[in-house]
Amino acid sequence: MKISRIAQVGAVAAVAALALAGCASNETPSGGSSGEPTVSDLSGAIAGGGASSQEVAVAAWTAGFQIANPEVDVTYDPAGSGAGRESFQAGAFPFAGSDRAFKIEEIEAGPFDGCVEGTDIIELPTYISPIAVIFNIEGVDSLNLDADTIAGLFSGEIANWNDPAIAALNEGVELPDLAVTPVHRADDSGTTENFTDYLFQAAPEAWTAEPDGVWPLSTGEAAQGTSGVVSAVAGGNGTVGYADASRAAEEGLSTAAVKVGDEFVTYSPEAAAAVVDASPFEEGRTPGDLAISLDRTSAEEGVYPIVLVSYMIACEEYIDAAVAPVVKGYLQYVASPEGQDAAAAAAGNAPISDSLREQVNAAIDLIVVE
């Protein structure tokens, strides 16, 4: 798996106890005198890829799944959501991670070369995390920002950190006479699509570009992947960017509190999960396609609106039937309480609710295993 050694070791350490406990409680005891629990007889290798936001969570899921299934090998290339969807559609990956679901028109256009013709795909919202607005300004540790101001920073309309629009939201903060350097993703990114969707919904006058995984403006500095954005912001002065909140916390970057109603809300997994549970599924989807239509304009207390819902994507029926049981077993672990707790411990994301888990498991059950 393409993941930093430190992150992978941390993920494995966080998940090992949980995974072993899950194995002991869920598996049938062997008939031997030792009373040791048996392990799965599942075997095979699957290679997936996609969203870099899920990288640490995927490491935790893979570690736990492989502890219970020692004859299975799972690898994941965090090349970005767009690359993951393209590779899955081309049949190169039997599963993909993506920070947005396929659009209905993309599904209708098809084909999905790894899936049996005429069968559907499943899309599972199994990773929920706030997207942090990250910045690096010498001498400034925290800021309050509203949607219009965030839009201005990233569109280039607000070019200096001592701009009156920022000062009005941050009484008592000494803002420097320093140029703003906005940093965005260079690759096709679901994080970008979620971030621009927030701007489009919450600041419609200040941000008119429709949501897109490809950065829609020519302003700012481009960086590859989540790691690239985080590094670019951390390495500059006056920089501002957006990234999965777990990575922001990992690097110790300053983050902005976002205005919701009359309050400024700092990100948290709980605030992100609250938006997801209050949002409906998109209309026109098949039973296993659980794409969520997020409401970014909610003014409810405790809601953080810049949220990333990342999906695991798979076929209902595979041309290569041998991969189906491994993919199905892996996704079952990802959605399980043990898997969700392991990811939360490693990555700081929000575990899915029990009600959402029921719907996710129903979708996973649609995968045909011969």
Long-range contacts (C-beta under 8 A, 24 or more apart in sequence): 1-58, 1-59, 1-62, 1-74, 1-75, 1-76, 1-77, 2-55, 2-76, 2-77, 2-78, 3-55, 3-56, 3-58, 3-59, 3-76, 3-78, 7-55, 7-56, 7-59, 7-250, 7-346, 8-59, 10-56, 10-346, 11-56, 11-57, 11-59, 11-60, 11-63, 11-342, 11-346, 11-347, 12-59, 12-60, 12-63, 14-60, 14-342, 14-345, 14-346, 15-60, 15-61, 15-63, 15-64, 15-67, 15-342, 15-345, 15-346, 16-63, 16-64, 16-67, 18-64, 18-338, 18-341, 18-342, 18-345, 19-63, 19-64, 19-65, 19-67, 19-68, 19-338, 19-342, 20-67, 21-338, 22-64, 22-68, 22-336, 22-338, 23-67, 23-68, 27-68, 39-68, 39-69, 39-70, 40-68, 40-69, 40-71, 40-72, 40-329, 41-71, 42-69, 42-71, 42-72, 42-325, 42-326, 42-329, 43-69, 43-71, 43-72, 43-326, 44-71, 44-72, 44-73, 44-322, 44-323, 44-325, 44-326, 45-72, 45-73, 45-74, 45-75, 45-326, 46-72, 46-73, 46-74, 46-75, 46-94, 46-95, 46-323, 46-326, 46-327, 46-330, 47-74, 47-75, 47-76, 47-77, 47-93, 47-94, 48-74, 48-75, 48-76, 48-77, 48-84, 48-88, 48-93, 48-94, 48-95, 48-96, 48-97, 49-76, 49-77, 49-78, 49-79, 49-83, 49-84, 49-87, 49-93, 49-96, 49-97, 50-76, 50-77, 50-78, 50-79, 50-80, 50-81, 50-83, 50-84, 50-85, 50-87, 50-88, 50-93, 50-96, 50-97, 50-98, 50-313, 51-78, 51-80, 51-81, 51-84, 51-97, 51-98, 51-99, 51-127, 51-190, 51-191, 51-310, 52-78, 52-79, 52-80, 52-225, 52-226, 52-227, 53-99, 53-127, 53-129, 53-190, 53-191, 53-226, 53-244, 53-246, 53-247, 53-308, 53-310, 54-78, 54-97, 54-127, 54-310, 54-347, 55-226, 56-246, 56-247, 56-343, 56-346, 56-347, 57-127, 57-343, 57-346, 57-347, 57-349, 58-97, 59-346, 60-339, 60-342, 60-343, 60-345, 60-346, 60-347, 61-330, 61-333, 61-334, 61-339, 61-342, 61-343, 63-342, 64-333, 64-338, 64-339, 64-342, 65-329, 65-330, 65-333, 65-334, 65-339, 68-333, 69-329, 72-326, 72-329, 72-330, 74-326, 74-330, 78-225, 78-226, 79-187, 79-225, 80-185, 80-187, 80-188, 80-189, 80-225, 81-188, 81-189, 81-190, 81-191, 81-193, 81-213, 81-310, 82-187, 82-188, 82-189, 82-190, 82-213, 82-214, 83-187, 83-188, 84-313, 85-313, 88-112, 88-114, 88-313, 89-113, 90-114, 91-319, 94-314, 94-315, 94-318, 94-320, 94-323, 94-327, 95-312, 95-313, 95-314, 95-327, 95-330, 95-331, 96-312, 96-313, 97-127, 97-310, 97-311, 97-312, 97-313, 98-123, 98-190, 98-310, 98-311, 98-313, 99-189, 99-190, 99-191, 99-193, 99-194, 99-308, 99-309, 99-310, 99-311, 100-190, 100-193, 100-194, 100-213, 100-311, 101-282, 101-289, 101-291, 101-292, 101-311, 101-313, 102-291, 102-313, 104-282, 104-284, 104-285, 107-289, 112-315, 113-319, 114-315, 114-318, 114-319, 114-320, 115-315, 115-316, 115-317, 115-318, 115-319, 116-315, 116-316, 116-317, 116-318, 116-319, 119-315, 119-316, 119-317, 119-368, 120-286, 120-288, 120-289, 120-316, 120-366, 121-288, 121-289, 121-313, 121-314, 121-315, 121-316, 122-288, 122-289, 122-290, 122-313, 122-314, 122-315, 122-316, 122-363, 122-364, 122-366, 122-367, 123-288, 123-289, 123-290, 123-291, 123-311, 123-312, 123-313, 123-363, 124-290, 124-311, 124-312, 124-313, 124-314, 124-331, 124-334, 124-335, 124-360, 124-363, 124-364, 125-276, 125-290, 125-291, 125-292, 125-309, 125-310, 125-311, 125-352, 125-356, 125-360, 126-310, 126-311, 126-312, 126-331, 126-334, 126-335, 126-340, 126-352, 126-360, 127-308, 127-309, 127-310, 127-311, 127-312, 127-343, 127-349, 128-269, 128-272, 128-273, 128-276, 128-307, 128-308, 128-309, 128-310, 128-349, 128-350, 128-351, 128-352, 129-244, 129-245, 129-246, 129-269, 129-272, 129-307, 129-308, 129-310, 129-347, 129-348, 129-349, 129-350, 130-245, 130-267, 130-268, 130-269, 130-271, 130-272, 130-304, 130-306, 130-307, 130-308, 131-191, 131-194, 131-195, 131-198, 131-242, 131-243, 131-244, 131-245, 131-267, 131-306, 131-307, 131-308, 132-242, 132-243, 132-244, 132-245, 132-248, 132-249, 132-253, 132-255, 132-256, 132-267, 132-306, 133-240, 133-241, 133-242, 133-255, 133-256, 133-258, 133-306, 134-229, 134-230, 134-233, 134-240, 134-241, 134-242, 134-243, 134-248, 134-253, 134-254, 134-255, 134-256, 135-233, 135-239, 135-240, 135-241, 135-253, 135-254, 135-255, 135-256, 136-233, 136-234, 136-236, 136-237, 136-238, 136-239, 136-240, 136-253, 136-254, 137-161, 137-175, 137-176, 137-178, 137-237, 137-238, 137-254, 138-176, 138-237, 139-174, 139-176, 140-173, 140-174, 140-175, 140-176, 140-254, 141-254, 142-254, 142-255, 142-256, 142-257, 143-169, 143-170, 143-173, 143-254, 143-256, 143-257, 144-169, 144-170, 144-256, 144-257, 144-259, 144-264, 145-169, 145-256, 145-257, 145-258, 145-259, 146-258, 146-259, 147-198, 147-199, 147-202, 147-203, 147-206, 147-258, 147-259, 148-203, 148-205, 148-206, 150-199, 150-203, 150-256, 150-258, 151-199, 151-203, 151-206, 151-207, 152-206, 153-180, 153-182, 153-240, 154-182, 154-184, 154-199, 154-207, 154-217, 154-219, 154-220, 154-240, 155-206, 155-207, 155-217, 155-219, 156-182, 156-217, 156-219, 156-220, 157-206, 161-238, 169-259, 169-264, 176-238, 178-237, 178-238, 179-238, 180-238, 180-240, 181-220, 181-221, 181-236, 181-238, 181-239, 181-240, 182-219, 182-220, 182-221, 182-239, 182-240, 182-241, 183-220, 183-221, 183-222, 183-223, 183-229, 183-232, 183-233, 183-236, 183-239, 183-240, 183-241, 184-215, 184-220, 184-221, 184-222, 184-223, 184-229, 184-241, 184-242, 185-215, 185-222, 185-223, 185-224, 185-225, 185-226, 185-228, 185-229, 186-215, 186-222, 186-223, 186-224, 186-228, 187-224, 187-225, 188-213, 188-214, 189-213, 189-214, 189-225, 190-308, 190-310, 191-226, 191-242, 191-243, 191-244, 191-308, 192-242, 194-294, 194-306, 194-307, 194-308, 194-309, 195-242, 195-306, 197-294, 197-296, 198-296, 198-305, 198-306, 201-295, 201-296, 201-297, 202-296, 202-297, 202-305, 242-306, 244-308, 245-272, 245-348, 246-347, 246-348, 246-349, 249-348, 258-304, 258-305, 258-306, 260-298, 260-299, 260-300, 260-303, 260-304, 260-305, 261-299, 261-300, 261-301, 263-301, 265-302, 265-303, 265-304, 266-304, 267-304, 267-306, 268-304, 269-344, 269-348, 269-349, 269-350, 269-351, 270-302, 270-350, 271-302, 271-303, 271-304, 272-304, 272-307, 272-308, 272-349, 272-350, 273-350, 273-351, 273-352, 273-353, 274-300, 274-302, 274-303, 274-304, 275-303, 275-304, 275-305, 275-307, 276-307, 276-309, 276-350, 276-352, 276-356, 277-353, 277-355, 277-356, 278-303, 287-362, 287-363, 287-366, 288-316, 288-362, 288-363, 288-366, 289-363, 290-359, 290-360, 290-363, 314-367, 315-367, 316-366, 316-367, 316-368, 317-367, 317-368, 318-368, 321-368, 321-369, 321-370, 324-367, 324-368, 324-369, 324-370, 325-369, 327-367, 328-364, 328-367, 328-369, 331-364, 331-367, 332-361, 332-364, 335-360, 335-361, 335-364
